Amino acid sequence: MTSTASSMDSMDSTDLRKGQAPPERRPGWPSRLRRFGYAAEPDGDVRERLVPPFAEPSPRLWQALGVPPGLADRITRWSGWLGPLLVTLVAGVLRFWNLGSPKKVIFDETYYAKDAWALVHRGFEVNWDKNANDLVLNSGGHVTIPTDAAYVVHPPVGKYVIGLGELMFGFDPFGWRFMTALLGTLSVFLLCRIGRRLFRSTFLGCLAGALMAVDGLHFVMSRTALLDGVLMFFVLATFGCLVVDRDRARARLAAALPPDADGRYRPDAHIAETTRLGLRPWRWAAGVMLGLAIGTKWNGLYIMVAFCLMTVLWDVAARRVAGARHPYRVVLKRDTGWAFLATVPVALVTYVVSWTGWILSSDSGSGGYYRNWAATDGKGGSWTWLFPDWLRSLWHYEHEVYEFHTHLTSPHTYQSNPWSWLVLGRPVSYFYESPAPGTDGCPVDAGEKCAREVLAIGTPMLWWAACFAVLFVLWRWFFRRDWRAGAIVCGIAAGYLPWFLYQERTIFLFYAVVFLPFLCLAVAMMIGALVGRPGSSDTRRVVGATGAGVLVLLIAWNFIYFWPLYTGTAIPIDDWRSRMWLDTWV
C-alpha cells in the first residue's frame, strides 16, 4: 500500500527529485478574478454554446386570463413578433399624435427642412432668404426654390430622408417631421427584436424597446426634423445586421461539427479552422447601413471602426468555441478579408452614391457648391488626370467640411460638455413661447403667462438608472466575459467616447441619441439581473421582480410627468418651474 501511494505521489509531481516538495503553482488570471465575480464559460454541448436556444415563453399567463388553449399556444408561439409589434404600436401612436405641433420651424429645422426640400427638387442645397421660414408656413409650402448653391457641412442622406416625407405630405411641419417620426417608431421595433436576439428573451427585448419608447430625448428627436435621429436609426440597423450575422455564422459552424460516439457535439479543431462561413449577406447589409449612417453625419465613421473590430472579435470567439487552436490566425486567414470587403468598401461606395444629386448637377457654376472647383481653382497639377473632375471637386468639398468641423468653437447657449450627458446636465430647448391666459392652450384661469416648450431631454429616471446600468455591463463584460455586455459597451463607447476628443467644440446633449438604444439595452440587462435567474428561489424572484417593476413604473411615470415639455403643451409657469429639477435645465 505504501509503495502504491508513493508511486502515485511521484506521478502527480512535476519534480521527481526524491524528498523535494513540488513547487507551488500560482493560480491563473481567471481563478484570481473569481473573487470579483468572474465566472468561466460553462462546459456543455458546444452547439448550444455557439447558438444558445431562445427562452421558451410560458402560456400560463394566457390560460390564467381564460384564453382557449389553442389560441394561447398560437399567441405564445408568435410572441417574438407580437410583443415587439405591440410595443412599436404604442411608440408610433405617441410619436405621430399631433406631430405638426408646434406649427413652427423649431431649432435646426430652419436648416434641414429647407435643405431637404431643395435636395429632393434640385439635387443640392441652396441659399434661402432670411424670411423663408415665414413664407413657407404662411403659404403652405408653396414657395419658389432659389437657384444659388449653399455651403453645408453635413452629407445628404439624412436630408434626403426628411425630404421624402415632404414629398409625400407637403412642405410643412408634419411633412418634414414625418420620416423622423417613422424611423423613430421603427427603431423601437428594431430594438425589441435586437434585444430579443441578444438576450434570448422576448420579455427583455420588448422591455428594451419599451424603455426607448418612453425616453424623452428619443421622443423629441423622433418629432423633430434633425439628422441625429436618422443617424441613430442607421447605427441601430447596422448593429442589428451584425447580431444576425453573428448568429448565422455560429450556426454554420455548429452545423459542421460532427457528433461523437455518445451523440454529443464537442469542439473540433479541423472543422473550426477549415469551415468557410459563406458570403454572409447580413454583413454586406451592415456595410450599406454604415454607408447611410456616414452619409447622414460623419461621426458614423467612429461607429464603423468600432463595429468592424467588434465583429472580427466575434468571429475569433466563434472559432475558439468551435475548437480552433489558433483562432486569431484562422480569422485573419479566412474571415477578415471578407469582413473588410463587406463593410468598408461597401460603406464607401454607398456614401459616394448618396452624393449623386450633387455629382449630376452642373459644373458650370450653376450646380452644387464647389461642384466646379476642379474646373476652376483646382485646375492643373501633375496627377489630376488620374481622377475625374467630380471626384476631385467632391474631395475638396469634404476637406473644407473637415476643416469647418475641427475648428467649430462658436459658443451657443445650450452647448454642453460630454461629461454631463449621462446625467442630463444641459438639455437643449428647441422651442419656447409664453402664451397669455386663454391663448395657445394656456388655461384661462392660469393667472399669469404659461410656458410652452419643446425640451430635448431624456427621461431623467431612465438616464440616471442607465448610469448604474453602464457600470453593470462593464462588470459583466470584464469579469463574466459576457459577450452581450461587451456588445452593449461597444455601442455606447462608439457613440459617446469620440466626443471627448472635441470638448472645445460646440456640441449638444442631443448627439447622445445615437447611443441611447444601447443605454436601453444596458438597463434591460440590469433589470433582467434584478429579476434573477429562472432557477432562483421564489423569494429571490419576487423581491427582484418587485424592484424591477418599481423601476420601470418610475420611468414610465417620469415620461408622463415631463410630457408637456416634450410636446410643447402650454402649462402654467409654476408647473413648468416644478419640472426644472436642475438649475442648468433653464
C-alpha positions in Angstrom: 0.0 0.0 0.0 2.9 2.3 0.9 4.7 1.7 -2.4 1.5 2.3 -4.3 0.8 5.6 -2.6 4.4 6.6 -3.2 4.3 5.8 -6.9 1.0 7.8 -7.2 2.7 10.8 -5.5 5.6 10.6 -7.9 3.2 10.5 -10.9 1.4 13.6 -9.6 4.6 15.6 -9.0 6.3 17.6 -11.8 9.7 17.4 -10.0 10.9 13.8 -9.4 13.8 14.6 -7.2 13.3 12.5 -4.1 12.3 14.3 -0.9 11.6 17.7 -2.6 8.1 19.2 -2.4 6.6 20.1 -5.8 6.7 23.9 -6.5 3.6 26.0 -5.6 1.5 26.8 -8.6 0.2 30.3 -9.0 -3.5 30.4 -9.9 -4.3 31.6 -13.5 -5.9 35.0 -14.0 -9.5 33.5 -14.3 -9.0 32.0 -10.8 -7.7 35.2 -9.4 -10.7 37.1 -10.8 -13.3 34.8 -9.3 -13.1 36.8 -6.0 -14.5 39.8 -8.1 -17.3 37.8 -9.6 -15.6 36.3 -12.7 -17.3 33.1 -14.0 -15.8 31.0 -16.7 -17.8 29.8 -19.7 -19.8 26.7 -18.6 -19.0 23.4 -20.2 -21.7 21.7 -22.2 -22.7 20.8 -25.7 -20.6 23.1 -28.0 -23.5 23.6 -30.4 -25.6 25.2 -27.6 -22.6 27.4 -26.7 -22.3 28.5 -30.3 -26.1 29.1 -30.7 -27.9 29.3 -27.4 -31.6 28.5 -27.6 -34.3 31.1 -27.0 -36.2 31.0 -23.8 -39.5 29.3 -24.3 -42.4 31.6 -23.3 -45.0 30.1 -21.0 -48.7 30.0 -22.0 -49.7 30.1 -18.3 -50.5 33.9 -18.4 -53.0 33.5 -21.3 -54.5 30.4 -19.7 -55.0 32.3 -16.4 -56.8 35.0 -18.4 -59.2 32.4 -19.8 -57.8 32.3 -23.3 -58.6 29.0 -25.0 -55.5 26.6 -25.0 -55.2 26.6 -28.8 -55.2 30.4 -29.1 -52.9 30.6 -26.1 -50.4 28.3 -27.8 -50.5 30.4 -31.0 -50.0 33.7 -29.1 -47.1 32.1 -27.3 -45.6 30.8 -30.5 -45.8 34.2 -32.2 -44.9 36.3 -29.1 -41.5 37.0 -30.6 -43.2 39.2 -33.2 -46.5 40.1 -31.5 -44.7 41.6 -28.5 -42.4 43.9 -30.5 -45.2 44.9 -32.7 -47.4 45.9 -29.7 -44.6 48.0 -28.2 -44.0 49.6 -31.6 -47.7 50.4 -32.0 -47.6 52.3 -28.7 -44.5 54.1 -29.7 -45.9 55.1 -33.1 -49.2 56.4 -31.6 -47.1 58.6 -29.2 -44.8 59.9 -31.9 -47.4 60.6 -34.6 -50.0 62.2 -32.2 -50.3 65.9 -33.1 -47.0 65.7 -35.0 -47.5 69.0 -36.7 -47.4 70.9 -33.4 -45.8 73.3 -32.8 -46.6 74.6 -36.2 -43.3 76.4 -36.3 -39.8 75.9 -37.6 -38.1 74.8 -34.4 -34.3 74.8 -33.7 -32.2 73.4 -36.5 -35.3 72.6 -38.6 -34.6 76.0 -40.1 -31.7 74.3 -41.9 -32.6 70.7 -42.5 -36.3 71.1 -43.5 -35.4 73.6 -46.3 -32.2 71.8 -47.3 -34.2 68.6 -47.7 -36.8 70.4 -49.9 -34.1 71.7 -52.1 -32.3 68.4 -52.3 -35.3 66.4 -53.5 -36.0 69.0 -56.2 -32.6 70.3 -57.3 -30.1 67.7 -56.0 -28.2 70.2 -53.9 -28.8 72.7 -51.1 -29.5 76.3 -51.8 -29.4 79.7 -50.1 -32.8 80.8 -48.8 -34.0 84.3 -48.0 -34.0 85.3 -44.3 -37.8 85.4 -44.2 -38.1 82.0 -45.9 -39.5 80.3 -42.7 -42.4 82.7 -42.5 -43.1 82.3 -46.2 -43.1 78.5 -46.0 -45.5 78.5 -43.0 -47.9 81.2 -44.4 -48.0 79.8 -47.9 -48.5 76.2 -47.1 -45.0 75.4 -48.5 -45.8 76.9 -51.9 -42.5 78.9 -52.3 -40.0 79.3 -55.1 -36.8 77.4 -54.6 -33.7 79.6 -55.0 -31.0 78.6 -57.5 -27.7 79.6 -55.9 -25.9 76.8 -54.1 -25.3 76.9 -50.4 -22.3 75.7 -48.4 -23.5 73.0 -46.0 -21.4 70.8 -43.7 -23.4 67.6 -43.4 -23.7 64.8 -46.1 -27.1 64.5 -47.8 -28.6 61.1 -46.7 -30.5 62.5 -43.6 -31.8 65.4 -45.6 -33.0 63.1 -48.4 -34.8 61.1 -45.7 -36.5 64.2 -44.4 -37.3 65.3 -48.0 -39.1 62.0 -48.7 -41.7 62.9 -46.1 -42.0 66.4 -47.5 -42.7 64.9 -51.0 -45.4 62.7 -49.6 -47.1 65.1 -47.2 -46.1 68.6 -48.2 -43.5 71.3 -47.2 -44.9 71.9 -43.7 -44.1 70.8 -40.2 -46.0 67.5 -40.5 -44.3 66.7 -43.8 -40.7 67.4 -42.7 -41.2 65.6 -39.4 -42.9 62.5 -40.8 -39.9 60.5 -41.7 -38.1 61.1 -38.5 -41.2 60.0 -36.6 -41.4 56.9 -38.8 -37.7 56.0 -38.3 -38.1 56.7 -34.6 -41.0 54.3 -34.4 -39.2 51.6 -36.5 -36.1 52.0 -34.3 -38.3 50.8 -31.3 -39.3 47.7 -33.3 -35.6 47.1 -34.2 -34.5 47.4 -30.6 -37.2 44.9 -29.4 -36.0 42.4 -32.0 -32.3 43.0 -31.4 -32.8 42.8 -27.6 -34.7 39.5 -28.0 -31.9 38.0 -30.1 -29.2 39.4 -27.8 -30.7 38.2 -24.6 -32.6 35.2 -26.0 -35.6 36.6 -24.2 -38.7 38.2 -25.8 -39.5 39.9 -22.5 -36.1 41.6 -22.1 -36.1 42.6 -25.8 -39.6 44.2 -25.5 -38.5 45.8 -22.3 -35.5 47.5 -24.0 -37.8 48.8 -26.8 -40.4 50.0 -24.3 -37.8 51.9 -22.4 -36.7 53.7 -25.6 -40.4 54.3 -26.5 -40.8 56.3 -23.2 -37.5 58.2 -23.4 -37.9 61.9 -23.8 -34.9 62.5 -25.9 -35.8 59.8 -28.4 -39.4 61.0 -28.4 -38.4 64.7 -29.1 -35.8 63.7 -31.7 -38.5 61.5 -33.4 -40.8 64.5 -33.7 -38.2 67.0 -35.0 -36.6 67.2 -38.4 -33.0 66.9 -37.3 -30.3 64.5 -38.6 -29.3 62.7 -35.3 -32.4 60.6 -35.1 -31.9 59.4 -38.7 -28.2 58.6 -37.8 -29.4 56.7 -34.7 -31.7 54.5 -36.9 -28.9 53.5 -39.3 -26.5 52.8 -36.5 -29.0 50.6 -34.8 -29.9 48.8 -38.1 -26.1 48.2 -38.6 -25.9 46.7 -35.1 -28.9 44.5 -35.8 -27.5 43.2 -39.1 -24.2 42.3 -37.3 -26.0 40.5 -34.5 -28.0 38.4 -37.0 -24.8 37.7 -39.0 -23.1 36.5 -35.7 -25.9 34.0 -35.1 -25.9 32.8 -38.7 -22.1 32.3 -38.8 -22.1 30.5 -35.5 -25.0 28.3 -36.6 -23.0 27.4 -39.7 -20.0 26.4 -37.6 -22.3 24.4 -35.3 -23.9 22.5 -38.2 -20.4 21.5 -39.4 -19.4 19.8 -36.2 -19.8 16.0 -36.1 -21.3 14.2 -33.1 -19.1 11.8 -31.1 -19.9 8.2 -30.1 -22.3 9.5 -27.4 -24.2 11.8 -29.7 -22.7 14.9 -28.1 -21.1 17.7 -30.1 -17.6 18.6 -29.0 -15.0 21.1 -30.3 -13.2 20.0 -33.4 -10.0 21.9 -34.4 -10.1 20.8 -38.0 -13.7 21.8 -38.5 -13.2 25.1 -36.7 -10.2 26.0 -38.7 -11.3 25.0 -42.2 -15.1 25.7 -42.3 -16.0 28.6 -44.6 -18.8 30.8 -43.4 -20.1 31.8 -46.9 -20.9 35.2 -48.3 -22.7 36.4 -45.1 -25.3 38.7 -46.7 -26.2 40.3 -43.3 -22.7 41.6 -43.1 -23.0 43.2 -46.5 -26.3 44.7 -45.4 -24.4 46.2 -42.4 -22.0 47.8 -44.8 -24.8 49.5 -46.6 -26.3 50.7 -43.3 -22.9 52.0 -42.3 -22.6 53.9 -45.6 -26.0 55.5 -44.9 -25.0 56.4 -41.4 -21.8 58.1 -42.5 -23.8 59.8 -45.3 -26.0 61.3 -42.6 -23.3 62.6 -40.2 -19.6 61.9 -40.2 -19.5 60.5 -36.7 -20.7 57.3 -38.3 -17.1 56.7 -39.1 -16.3 56.0 -35.5 -19.2 53.6 -35.4 -17.8 51.8 -38.4 -14.4 51.3 -36.8 -15.8 50.1 -33.5 -18.4 47.7 -35.1 -15.8 46.3 -37.5 -13.5 45.5 -34.7 -16.4 44.0 -32.7 -17.5 41.7 -35.4 -13.9 40.4 -36.0 -13.6 39.6 -32.3 -17.0 37.8 -32.5 -15.5 35.6 -35.3 -12.5 34.9 -33.2 -14.7 33.8 -30.3 -16.8 31.6 -32.5 -13.8 29.8 -34.0 -12.3 29.4 -30.5 -15.5 27.8 -29.1 -15.7 25.5 -32.1 -12.2 24.2 -31.2 -9.7 26.3 -33.2 -6.3 26.1 -31.7 -5.2 29.4 -33.2 -8.4 31.4 -33.7 -6.8 34.8 -34.5 -4.7 33.2 -37.2 -7.7 31.4 -38.7 -9.9 34.5 -38.6 -7.1 36.5 -40.2 -6.8 33.9 -43.0 -10.5 33.1 -43.6 -12.7 35.9 -42.3 -11.0 39.3 -42.0 -10.6 39.9 -45.8 -14.3 39.3 -46.5 -15.3 41.2 -43.4 -13.3 44.2 -44.6 -14.7 43.9 -48.2 -18.3 43.7 -46.9 -18.1 46.7 -44.7 -15.5 49.4 -45.6 -15.7 49.4 -49.4 -19.5 48.9 -49.4 -19.9 51.8 -46.9 -17.6 54.0 -49.0 -19.5 53.2 -52.2 -22.8 53.8 -50.5 -21.6 57.2 -49.2 -20.4 58.3 -52.6 -23.7 57.2 -54.3 -25.6 59.3 -51.8 -24.0 62.4 -53.4 -25.5 61.5 -56.8 -27.6 64.6 -56.9 -24.6 66.9 -56.3 -22.5 64.9 -58.8 -25.0 65.1 -61.6 -25.5 68.9 -61.1 -23.9 71.2 -63.5 -20.2 72.0 -63.2 -20.6 75.3 -65.0 -21.1 77.3 -61.8 -24.9 76.7 -61.5 -24.7 73.3 -59.8 -23.9 72.3 -56.2 -21.5 74.2 -54.0 -17.8 73.5 -55.1 -19.1 71.4 -58.0 -17.0 73.4 -60.4 -13.9 73.6 -58.2 -11.9 71.1 -60.3 -12.6 73.1 -63.4 -11.6 76.4 -61.8 -9.5 76.8 -58.7 -8.4 73.1 -58.8 -7.4 73.1 -62.4 -3.9 71.9 -63.3 -1.5 69.7 -61.3 0.6 66.6 -62.2 -1.8 63.9 -61.3 -5.2 65.4 -61.8 -5.7 63.4 -65.0 -6.0 60.2 -62.8 -9.3 61.3 -61.3 -12.5 62.7 -62.8 -13.3 66.3 -62.0 -16.4 65.5 -60.0 -14.3 63.3 -57.6 -11.7 65.9 -57.1 -14.3 68.6 -56.5 -16.1 66.3 -54.0 -12.8 65.6 -52.2 -12.1 69.3 -52.0 -15.6 69.9 -50.6 -15.1 67.1 -48.0 -11.7 68.7 -47.0 -13.3 72.1 -46.4 -16.1 70.5 -44.3 -13.5 68.7 -42.2 -11.7 72.0 -41.5 -15.0 73.5 -40.5 -15.9 70.7 -38.1 -12.5 70.6 -36.4 -12.4 74.4 -35.8 -16.0 74.9 -34.8 -15.9 76.8 -31.5 -18.7 79.3 -31.8 -20.4 79.5 -28.3 -24.0 78.5 -28.0 -26.4 78.9 -25.1 -27.3 75.2 -25.0 -23.9 73.7 -25.7 -22.7 71.1 -23.2 -19.7 69.0 -22.4 -20.0 65.3 -22.9 -19.1 64.6 -19.3 -22.5 65.9 -18.4 -24.6 64.0 -20.9 -25.4 60.8 -18.9 -26.8 62.9 -16.0 -28.6 65.2 -18.4 -26.6 68.2 -17.3 -27.6 70.7 -20.0 -30.6 69.8 -22.3 -31.5 71.8 -25.4 -34.6 74.0 -25.7 -35.9 73.6 -29.3 -38.9 75.9 -28.9 -40.2 78.2 -26.2 -43.2 80.6 -26.0 -45.1 82.3 -23.2 -48.7 82.4 -24.3 -51.2 84.6 -22.3 -54.1 83.0 -20.5 -56.8 81.9 -22.9 -54.4 81.6 -25.9 -52.5 78.7 -27.5 -53.8 76.3 -24.9 -52.9 78.3 -21.8 -55.8 77.9 -19.3 -58.0 81.0 -18.8 -57.5 80.8 -15.1 -53.7 80.4 -15.2 -53.4 83.9 -13.6 -50.1 84.7 -15.5 -48.5 83.7 -18.7 -47.9 80.0 -19.4 -44.8 78.2 -20.6 -44.9 76.3 -23.9 -41.6 74.5 -24.6 -40.1 71.6 -26.5 -37.1 70.5 -24.5 -34.7 67.9 -25.8 -34.0 66.0 -22.6 -34.1 62.3 -21.8 -36.4 60.8 -19.2 -34.4 61.5 -16.1 -35.2 58.3 -14.2 -34.2 56.2 -17.3 -30.9 58.1 -17.8 -29.9 58.1 -14.2 -30.7 54.4 -14.0 -28.6 54.0 -17.1 -25.6 55.4 -15.2 -25.7 52.3 -12.9 -26.5 50.1 -15.9 -23.3 51.1 -17.7 -21.3 50.1 -14.7 -23.2 46.8 -14.5 -22.5 45.9 -18.2 -18.8 46.9 -17.8 -18.6 44.5 -14.8 -20.5 41.7 -16.8 -18.2 42.2 -19.7 -14.9 42.3 -17.9 -15.4 39.8 -15.1 -18.1 37.5 -16.5 -16.8 37.6 -20.1 -20.4 38.2 -21.3 -20.3 39.0 -25.0 -23.7 40.6 -24.8 -22.5 43.2 -22.3 -19.4 43.7 -24.4 -21.6 44.4 -27.5 -23.6 47.0 -25.5 -20.4 48.6 -24.2 -19.1 48.8 -27.7 -22.3 50.6 -28.9 -22.1 53.1 -26.1 -18.4 53.7 -26.5 -18.6 54.2 -30.2 -21.3 56.8 -30.0 -20.1 58.5 -26.8 -16.3 58.4 -26.3 -15.3 60.2 -29.6 -17.0 63.4 -28.4 -14.4 63.7 -25.6 -11.8 64.4 -28.4 -13.8 67.6 -29.2 -14.6 69.1 -25.8 -13.8 72.6 -27.1 -16.2 72.2 -29.9 -19.8 73.4 -29.9 -21.6 70.2 -29.2 -25.0 69.3 -27.7 -26.7 66.8 -25.5 -29.0 65.5 -28.3 -26.0 64.0 -30.0 -26.3 61.3 -27.3 -29.5 59.9 -29.0 -27.1 57.8 -31.2 -26.1 55.6 -28.3 -29.4 55.8 -26.5 -30.5 52.3 -27.8 -27.5 50.7 -26.1 -28.3 52.5 -22.8 -31.8 51.0 -23.0 -30.3 47.5 -23.7 -28.0 48.1 -20.7 -30.9 49.0 -18.4 -32.9 46.0 -19.7 -30.0 43.7 -19.0 -29.6 45.1 -15.5 -33.4 44.7 -14.8 -33.1 41.1 -16.0 -30.4 40.5 -13.4 -32.5 42.2 -10.8 -35.4 39.7 -11.5 -33.0 36.8 -11.2 -32.4 33.5 -12.9 -35.3 31.1 -13.6 -33.8 28.7 -11.1 -33.6 31.2 -8.3 -35.8 30.8 -5.1 -39.3 32.2 -5.1 -38.4 34.8 -2.6 -35.4 36.0 -4.7 -37.6 36.2 -7.8 -40.5 38.0 -6.0 -38.1 40.6 -4.4 -36.2 41.1 -7.7 -39.4 41.4 -9.8 -40.8 43.9 -7.3 -37.7 46.1 -7.5 -37.6 45.8 -11.3 -41.3 46.7 -11.6 -41.0 49.7 -9.4 -38.1 51.0 -11.5 -40.0 50.5 -14.8 -43.1 52.2 -13.4 -41.0 55.2 -12.1 -39.5 55.6 -15.6 -43.0 55.5 -17.2 -44.4 58.0 -14.7 -41.4 60.3 -15.3 -42.1 60.3 -19.0 -45.7 61.2 -18.4 -44.7 63.9 -15.9 -42.4 65.6 -18.5 -44.8 65.1 -21.4 -45.7 68.8 -21.6 -42.0 69.7 -22.1 -41.6 67.1 -24.8 -44.7 68.2 -26.8 -44.8 72.0 -26.4 -48.0 71.8 -24.4 -48.9 75.0 -22.6 -48.7 74.7 -18.8 -48.9 77.3 -16.0 -45.5 78.8 -15.4 -45.4 77.3 -11.8 -45.9 73.8 -13.3 -43.1 74.5 -15.7 -40.8 75.6 -12.9 -41.6 72.5 -10.9 -40.2 70.4 -13.8 -36.9 72.3 -13.9 -35.2 69.9 -11.5 -31.7 71.3 -12.1 -30.7 74.9 -12.4 -28.8 74.0 -15.7 -32.1 73.0 -17.3 -33.4 76.6 -17.5 
